[in-house]
Amino acid sequence: MNLNRAKTVLIVCFLLLNVFLGFQLQQRVKGSEQAESQDSEQLQQLTIELEKRGIDLNAQLPTAINTAAILSVSPPVPTLDLASDLVGEKLIPEVLPEGIYRLEGSKGRATVYQNGSLIFIPERKSTGITLTKEEAQKMVKQFLTDTNILPADNFLLSNKLTENDKYKFIYHQSFLNVKIYSSILEITVGPRGIENVYFFWLQPRGFREEEQQLLKPAEALLRFLDYTDEFPAGICIESVNYGYYSRPYEAQKWELPPVWRLQFSTGEIVYINAYTGQLEQYTERVEQH
Amino acid sequence: MKETIKSVILILLVLISLILTYFVWQVPLLDENSNKKEFHPLDSHPEPAAERVITPENIYLFSGEEHFLLRPGQNGYAEVWSHLYYVLRNVIVSDGVSVESVIEPVLWKLEFPVSVPIEGMLVKDVIISQAEEEKYLYAVGEKVLKFSLKGFLLPELPLQDYTLFTVSEVTKDVFTSGIQVRDPFLIPSDLPPLAAITLSPGDISLETLLRAVFIDPTLVRKIVYEDDEIYTDGGKGLRVAPDFIELTTTYTENNPELLPPEDILTQAVDMVNLYYGWDNDYYLSHLELNNCNAYGISLRPFLDGVPLEEDRFRLDLSFTTADKTEFYFPLWQRMGEQKTKELPDYIEAVNMAAGYAKEDETLWLEEMELVYRPVFESAGVLLQPMWKIEFDTGIVYVDGGGVVEE
């Protein structure tokens, strides 16, 4: 008798609980549908705005990333030893104003800046012919093996033929599966072999505990279009990627925000803060450093 | 049979509740309030009165042959300015006549060290003239406007508390021979008892400051330098040092409009109120639209009515019409007072300074005033009261111990 009554009470309780859970679920589904409809509205609006400005979007907008935490980094470790290795001799560096060091050896000239960045210009030996992409790749591979300059936590972003028959090999840093676009190794290869090496590699310290909601790439793009007036005719967005970026500082440590990285067909790269939609950097690759 | 049905229903209900719980857990709840974020002002500071915000750091008054320098902290300065502001505000809204020059005999000429924005006009000088029984006010800015002063009373100047420093004083041979005075001016007849003041870097809660500056401090990232830190969300940058904060805001709107100077000042006051709080000891010392199309505004601090002599204590605001605002707020707090040697009277001070600055040719005494001059120590700052004596050849400071060697 008591068990029967207990079952009745439990049935009533679970019935009420299910009604409550059902209501909660309905509210959440409704909210989720609203968000989806907002996303699709934003996409439609983005298409209209891009068309209005004559910009083509030849890239997939990432959809899988919704939240992220700020990443803490330290500046690159002093690269004087690396510079000595590159120039081929252990030399006492020439000290220039603003904490700049210069070394000149048999293999070329290296300049180390106060923020830890390094530029190496090898002694030029003309090959006399325009290199093919495979030859340039082979040359870069040999250079990386000889100098050991490329850290293990890297990924190759591009090895494109630029104007003037030169190839640019661009490597960035990868930390716990996210791309750090602030860290860069850029090797320029021309008909005379490797012409220029730029190296700036941060030391990642870890993420903040709390993750924050990110703007959808479409919303970030719309905000970018809002405060950018003119674009060259026929310009196209070639890629939209997710990663971390801030300009380098001459500080003891700093933090990088998550960004949406837009690459245009003109070579321009735009970093949009994925939290706020603010422009972190809008520059041509060659001017970045 | 009934028991079995009840058991089946109960099991079904338990299963349904488990499934529903799983789905509720999976589908995130959209928080509609999550976007409703706002700034949290540092404190609830009362809005300062309009005439207080634009109170200039001094007024030069020319009356006949006499030349007066009126300063905050001097007896009656606030009342004189308040009265003058009332008169100016009321006459400027009436129809003024644009004129080339003043034609009536001049009673007073008032010069401000900074163009003061009043009712849409930047006023640099005010001239009061009189023809027969009628008095007129000329407001001199980019143009000269003439107004009738019918129905307005002029402020009474509290000149009884001051000694007129005139050319005749010099001829009385009280000064070392060879000192000349270009214009007569006023100095306080009785020196106020001034103590040295100790300051220490201001104590400000970083968390509260971040909540006041950034709409969502969780999205703000930190850049650590040796001496200070910068916080930024990509749009605003806040530099926090032990003795100052500096805020830079970048607007993202296209083509923001050039605001009139009064609106710029109102905006400046709002910003200062939000982040810092309006300090009663700050007075307008600079307001200018520079070549880069930016308004530069500076406010100078006064302690016990005596101005501070160092730029780092000034409150600087810059509004660029195109994209930027910049604020510099010094962060110091008054800790206490220290006894210091009594200052010499003005005649003795001028003689000491002249002895120090003596050159072969005649020294022209341009001006002298009481100031607080900072001495920076490891624990903080000591503000020493001094005479600042300006000759045509340079500035000499005299404190209770004599001339301060540079």
Interface residues (C-beta under 8 A of the other chain):
Chain A: L3 N4 K7 T8 L10 I11 F14 L15 L17 N18 L21 G22 Q24 L25 Q27 R28 V29 G31 S32 Q34 A35 I70 E210 Q212 Q213 R223 D226 Y227 D229 S246 Y249 E250 A251 Q252 K253 W254 E255 L256 P257 N273 Y275 T276 Q278 L279 E280
Chain B: K2 E3 K6 S7 I9 L10 L13 V14 I16 S17 L20 T21 F23 V24 V27 P28 L29 L30 S34 D216 T218 L219 R221 K222 I223 V224 Y225 E226 I230 D233 G234 G235 T252 E253 N254
